Amino acid sequence: MSESVESDYYAFMSFDADNARRVLRFYSQFFTTGPVLELACGPGVFLSVLREEGVAARGVDIDDGMVQTAREAGHDVVLDDALAHMRSLPAPTVQSVYDEARRLLEPGGTFVAAVPNAACMSVLGYDFWRDPTHVRFYDPLVLQFFARQAGLVILASGGNPFNHPGPPPDLRPLPVEKLPSLRESVVAAVQHATSLHPDEPDDPKVVTESRVWAELGNILGQFDERVQAMQHDLHALHGRYSSLLRQLYPANEVYVAAAVPEQPGDIAEHPLTPAAIEGTA
């Protein structure tokens, strides 16, 4: 029996088609020619991207609301359970999806799997679980394994740079300005002050204005050294915190692009194009 949970959820969450179009456009680099079959095509956003680029494509989805929306947009979409097989059944069934892709695709044909990134804190802790249709995560290395098991060669793998919002705004570090040392200014000021009193008593016990300025300059010099040391430590801490955020909040979406070998028995990896390298890990 058909379902409409996901389409109802998209409507409830006010699905942002423009943002989805921007994110999905990253994958168009792998499909310069058709025909393309998109599994779990949803409302047909990527199909629209491919149509704009002149690539023939059709889709399949389990959600009848999604299928209706995609068809209203003029796309050829079949109501079927491909999404249910990919998301909810155990790994051997996921492997069969790759096996079927290997069987159906012509030599050089491309298969791309894009999934939520479990390595991203916001996805792991929140975004993934708020979608009622999600069941489990798939790491890119696992998807690469499935692809190799099916006899496909890996074109590219990594995070989608078009779907990389980064950490929440309240966690992002503020810019840290490094202030210059005041040592030269302090020395110049002390020298100027002491030059105004050249004839001072030689007795070190006598407190003179020149000696007061010299001592004050010494104190200010030590204070400046400590400020510079604190600034150095602050910049180091800022850099480490920024690095930690990059580790905790990589791209929200990861992908694996694989292809059928051009020649039978060819297992060499496909050379990466500059576009494919972008965003790979």
Buried (B, 14 or more C-beta within 10 A) or exposed (E): EEBBEBBEBBEEEEBEBEEBBBBBBBBBBBBEEBEBBBBBBBBBBBBBBBBEBEBEBBBBBBBBBBBBBBBEBEBBBBBBBBBBBBBEBEEEEBBBBBBBBBEEBEEEBBBBBBBBBBBBBBBBEEBBEEBEBBEEBBBBEBBBBBBBEBBBBBBBBBBBEBBBEBBEEEEEEEEEEEEEEBBEEBEEBBEEBBEEEEEEEEEEEEEBEBBEBBEBBEEBBEEBEEEBEEBEEEEEEBEEEEEEBEEBBBBBBBBBBBBBBEEEEEEEEBEBEEEBEBBBE
